[in-house]
Every structure is written in structure tokens, then in C-alpha cells.
Amino acid sequence: MTERSRNKVKVFLDNLEEALERSGSFSRGIVGEVGADLESHIEDQRSKGISEEEAVDHALRQMGNPFELAHQMAREVVPSENRVYTSIRYAAASGVI
């Protein structure tokens, strides 16, 4: 990934982590899952022949505003030790499913 694309994703994820205002491990877990989802979406778009820059922009648009996403997740995602449960709750909260 180019430096510019990496920076766009990093800024989004940093803003999401800041906006979550939860315990460090919980926020890092959510940010990690969102980062993995972003990477997957970017790779999917790239496999369709879309440029990296466009794929990154598309993935970030799909996620929406990181502050609004964090607000929605704060209302709907309950911290859990069960990673699968948390992933399902995150996906449902963000409308990915």
C-alpha cells in the first residue's frame, strides 16, 4: 500500500479509536477488527481492477465518519471477551452484514 493510502487508513482508525472512549484493550480490539475489514474491502476492490487510491477511498466512504461510527458502536456493541460475539455485534452495528 502506498504511504498516502496507509496514512488515510491510519487517520481513520486513529479517529475511531479516539472517539470510542473505551478501555484501551476494547478500543484496540474494535480498531483491529475495523482495520481488518477495511483491508479486506480494499483487497476486494483491487481484485476488481480498481486502483489502490480509489479502493481505499471507497472503503473509507463505506465505513462513514469514524466519530459517528464510534457513537453508534458505543450504543450497540457491548465489551465481551468472546471475539466472535464482538465481531458479530460490530458487523451488525456498522451495517456490514
RAGI-V462085 format. One record per backbone hydrogen bond with DSSP energy under -0.5 kcal/mol. NH is the residue of the N-H (numbers start at 1). CO is the residue of the C=O. If there is no record, write none. Layout:
nh: <NH:NH>
co: <CO:CO>
This chain:
nh: <6:7:8:9:10:11:12:13:14:15:16:17:18:19:20:21:21:27:28:29:30:31:32:33:34:35:36:37:38:39:40:41:42:43:44:45:46:47:48:48:49:50:55:56:57:58:59:60:61:62:63:64:69:70:71:72:73:74:75:76:77:78:83:86:87:88:89:90:91:92:93:94:95:95:96:97>
co: <2:3:4:5:6:7:8:9:10:11:12:13:14:15:16:17:18:23:24:25:26:27:28:29:30:31:32:33:34:35:36:37:38:39:40:41:42:43:44:45:46:45:51:52:53:54:55:56:57:58:59:60:65:66:67:68:69:70:71:72:73:76:81:82:83:84:85:86:87:88:89:90:91:92:91:91>
